Amino acid sequence: MHTDFSAIPDTTNVTTVLPDWDVQTWAFDADPSTGVIARQNEAENVWIKDGKLHLRQKGYKKGDKGPVSVAEIHSKRTDFNHGSFRAKYQVTVDKKADGGAVAGFFFYYDDDDETDIEILTKDGDKAIRYTQHPAYDNVTDSAIPDATFQLKLKKSWTKMQEHRFDWTSSVTTFFQDNSVMKEMTKNVPKHEGKAMINLWANNGSWSGPPSTNDVEMKMEYILIYFNTSASQSGNDEDFNSVCKGAGGPKNGTVCWINDKSGVDSEDSKVTLSSADSILRSQNLVLVAGVGLAAMLLVWT
């Protein structure tokens, strides 16, 4: 599923030009006991200009009342089940502003089955967080070991770059510009779900106070190469046909997917676990497409 914003004319009505995505307009309530401020997703905070998708957290001045105005989009598909999720973006902040925001690119089934790439602007301009939920144990009131990490990027997130995670049944691997940053085996998602992108703040412990000036997330593209719940259950006729035409299920362990420039490089290689290390009823298979290899998982 490719969404290349450079090919889309400027518009403030993105629902007419993004058939694969839904702009969100729901809200979170305030929680006075914790100091959390209400936040409202608004369509006016999502637009396309100069070949980029823009998401905005509106500046929230000291003394402002009402919710923080934020942005979020969801994929219309909710059947992603393993794959390579890639988005090229930057986050822009006013250094003179107080407060900050969270820029998220993630997979979501529910709060206990979720993979996040998040930039918390309060962390500094080279910090990034990778999390697989659940990351917090409410019983012990403590973080769950190996469920979330804060790492240092090779360049500031204010610069345009590709963020990516490759999700297989046994491991999730995180990348910056095709370079591996982290592998996580804790809380790897087990259900099919959707992709989400958001920019928000609510004065909570994660985001901190909302920025007093606008924060923007500017995105060049979103590329998702994926399996579906139907393909894994054997109910996807198109999948089964292509797989059979390519020689049927095999124990292949490496899949190549072109990067955005169309180049096959060592850095773009997706290394998959062997079939023995995942569900015994499944095998990984390399299925050749027209000009593109696809990473697929099928029942045997």
C-alpha positions in Angstrom: 0.0 0.0 0.0 1.8 3.1 -1.3 0.8 6.7 -0.4 3.1 9.1 -2.2 2.2 12.7 -1.2 4.4 14.2 -3.8 1.9 13.1 -6.5 -1.0 14.8 -4.8 -2.0 18.4 -5.4 -2.3 20.9 -2.5 -5.5 20.4 -0.6 -7.1 21.0 2.8 -9.7 18.3 2.1 -7.6 15.2 2.2 -10.5 12.8 2.5 -11.0 13.2 -1.2 -7.4 12.3 -2.2 -6.4 9.7 0.4 -8.6 6.6 -0.4 -6.5 4.4 1.9 -6.7 6.7 5.0 -9.3 8.1 7.4 -8.8 11.5 9.1 -9.9 11.2 12.8 -12.2 13.7 14.6 -12.7 12.0 18.0 -11.6 13.4 21.3 -10.0 12.4 24.7 -11.5 13.8 27.9 -9.5 15.7 30.5 -8.5 14.0 33.7 -8.2 16.7 36.4 -6.8 14.2 38.9 -3.6 13.8 36.8 -3.5 17.2 35.1 -4.3 15.7 31.7 -5.8 18.2 29.3 -8.5 17.2 26.9 -7.5 16.9 23.3 -9.5 17.0 20.1 -8.5 15.5 16.7 -9.6 18.0 14.0 -9.6 17.6 10.2 -8.3 21.1 9.8 -5.0 19.9 11.3 -4.4 17.6 8.3 -3.6 18.9 4.9 -1.3 18.4 1.8 1.0 21.1 0.6 4.2 21.1 -1.5 4.1 17.4 -1.9 3.9 16.6 1.8 1.2 15.5 4.2 1.0 17.9 7.2 -0.2 17.0 10.6 -0.4 19.8 13.3 -0.7 20.2 17.0 -2.0 23.8 17.3 -0.1 26.0 19.8 -1.7 25.9 23.2 -1.0 29.1 25.1 -0.8 29.3 28.8 -4.3 30.2 30.1 -6.0 28.6 27.1 -9.2 26.7 27.9 -10.7 23.7 26.1 -9.0 20.8 24.4 -5.6 20.8 22.7 -6.2 20.7 18.9 -4.3 17.8 17.4 -4.2 15.4 14.4 -4.5 11.7 13.6 -5.1 9.4 10.6 -5.8 5.7 10.5 -5.5 3.2 7.6 -8.9 2.0 6.4 -7.5 -1.5 6.3 -7.6 -3.3 9.6 -6.2 -6.6 8.5 -2.5 -6.0 8.4 -0.8 -9.1 9.9 3.0 -8.9 9.7 4.9 -6.7 7.2 7.2 -3.8 6.7 5.8 -0.4 7.7 7.7 2.7 6.4 7.1 6.4 6.5 9.4 9.3 5.6 8.8 12.4 7.7 10.2 15.2 9.8 8.9 17.1 12.9 9.2 20.8 13.1 9.1 22.8 16.3 9.6 26.4 17.4 12.7 26.4 19.7 11.3 29.5 21.4 8.1 27.7 22.3 7.4 26.1 25.7 6.2 22.5 25.9 6.2 19.9 23.1 4.3 17.1 21.3 4.4 13.4 20.5 4.7 12.4 16.8 3.7 8.7 16.4 3.8 6.2 13.6 2.5 2.8 14.7 0.6 -0.4 14.3 -2.5 -0.9 16.5 -4.9 -3.7 17.4 -5.6 -2.7 21.0 -3.7 -1.2 24.0 -2.1 -4.6 24.7 -1.2 -5.3 21.0 0.6 -2.3 19.6 4.0 -1.3 18.1 5.0 2.4 18.3 7.7 4.6 16.8 7.4 7.9 18.8 9.2 11.2 18.8 8.7 13.1 22.1 10.0 16.5 21.4 10.8 17.0 25.1 13.5 14.3 24.8 15.7 16.4 22.5 16.0 16.4 18.7 17.9 13.1 18.2 15.9 10.9 20.6 13.3 8.3 19.5 11.3 5.8 21.4 10.3 2.3 20.3 7.6 0.5 22.3 5.6 -2.7 22.2 2.6 -2.7 24.5 1.8 -3.5 27.2 4.8 -1.5 28.5 3.6 -0.8 32.0 2.4 -3.1 34.8 -0.4 -1.5 36.7 -0.2 -4.2 39.4 3.5 -3.5 40.3 3.3 0.2 39.2 6.4 -0.3 37.1 7.7 -0.4 33.5 7.7 -3.8 31.9 11.4 -4.8 31.1 12.4 -4.8 27.4 9.0 -3.4 26.2 10.2 0.2 25.5 13.5 1.8 24.6 14.8 5.3 24.1 17.6 5.5 21.5 19.7 8.3 19.9 19.1 8.8 16.2 22.0 9.4 13.7 20.5 12.7 12.7 17.9 15.1 14.2 14.2 14.2 13.6 13.9 17.8 12.4 15.5 16.5 9.2 13.5 14.4 6.6 14.2 10.7 7.1 12.6 7.3 6.8 11.3 5.5 10.0 10.4 1.9 9.6 9.5 -1.3 11.5 9.4 -4.8 10.2 7.0 -7.1 12.1 7.2 -10.8 11.9 5.7 -13.3 14.3 8.8 -13.5 16.5 10.6 -10.2 16.3 10.0 -6.5 15.4 13.0 -4.7 13.9 13.2 -0.9 13.9 15.1 1.2 11.3 16.2 4.8 10.6 17.0 5.4 6.9 17.3 1.6 6.3 19.8 1.2 9.2 18.8 -1.2 12.0 18.3 0.6 15.3 16.7 -2.0 17.5 15.2 -5.6 17.5 12.5 -6.3 20.0 11.1 -9.7 20.9 9.0 -8.6 23.9 5.2 -8.2 23.3 5.4 -8.7 19.5 1.8 -8.2 18.2 -0.3 -11.3 17.8 -3.4 -9.9 16.1 -4.2 -8.2 12.8 -4.7 -4.5 13.0 -4.3 -1.1 11.4 -1.6 1.6 10.8 -1.9 5.0 12.5 -0.1 8.3 12.5 -0.7 11.1 15.0 0.6 14.3 16.5 -0.6 15.2 20.0 0.0 16.5 23.5 -2.1 16.4 26.6 0.0 17.6 29.6 0.4 14.0 30.7 3.6 12.3 31.8 4.3 11.0 28.3 3.9 14.1 26.2 4.5 16.8 28.8 2.8 20.2 28.4 1.5 20.9 24.9 3.7 23.3 22.8 2.7 26.9 23.1 3.4 27.2 19.3 2.3 25.0 16.4 4.2 21.7 16.0 4.1 20.0 12.5 4.8 16.5 11.2 5.6 16.7 7.5 5.5 13.4 5.6 6.7 12.5 2.1 5.3 9.0 1.8 3.9 5.9 3.6 4.9 2.5 2.2 3.4 -0.7 3.7 4.3 -4.2 2.5 2.1 -6.6 4.4 0.4 -9.9 4.9 -3.3 -10.0 5.8 -5.3 -12.2 8.2 -7.0 -13.7 5.2 -3.7 -14.7 3.5 -2.5 -16.3 6.7 -5.7 -18.3 7.1 -5.6 -19.5 3.5 -8.8 -17.7 2.5 -7.2 -15.1 0.2 -7.7 -16.6 -3.3 -5.5 -14.0 -5.0 -2.7 -14.7 -2.6 -3.0 -18.4 -3.0 -2.9 -18.1 -6.8 0.2 -15.9 -6.8 1.9 -18.2 -4.3 1.2 -21.3 -6.3 2.4 -19.6 -9.5 5.7 -18.8 -7.7 6.2 -22.4 -6.9 4.2 -22.8 -3.7 5.3 -22.3 0.0 9.0 -22.6 0.6 11.2 -22.1 3.6 12.8 -19.0 2.3 14.1 -16.6 5.0 15.1 -13.5 3.1 12.8 -11.1 1.3 13.9 -8.0 -0.8 11.8 -5.0 -1.1 12.9 -2.0 -3.2 13.4 1.2 -1.2 11.7 4.4 -2.4 14.4 5.1 -5.0 13.8 1.6 -6.5 17.2 0.3 -5.4 17.8 -3.1 -3.9 20.5 -2.6 -1.3 21.9 -4.6 1.5 20.3 -2.1 3.9 16.8 -2.8 2.4 17.0 -6.6 3.1 14.3 -7.9 5.4 15.7 -10.9 7.3 12.9 -13.2 8.5 13.0 -15.9 11.2 13.1 -19.5 10.1 9.8 -21.4 10.1 11.0 -23.5 13.0 11.2 -20.5 15.3 7.6 -19.4 14.6 4.3 -21.2 14.6 4.8 -24.8 13.5 1.7 -24.5 11.2 3.3 -21.7 9.1 6.1 -21.3 6.7 7.6 -18.1 5.4 7.5 -17.8 1.6 9.0 -15.5 -1.0 6.5 -14.7 -3.7 7.7 -12.9 -6.8 5.6 -10.1 -8.1 6.1 -7.8 -11.2 9.2 -5.8 -10.4 8.7 -6.3 -6.6 9.2 -9.1 -4.2 6.5 -9.4 -1.5 6.9 -10.7 2.1 4.1 -13.2 2.7 3.2 -15.7 5.3 1.0 -18.7 4.4 -0.6 -21.7 6.0 0.8 -25.1 5.1 
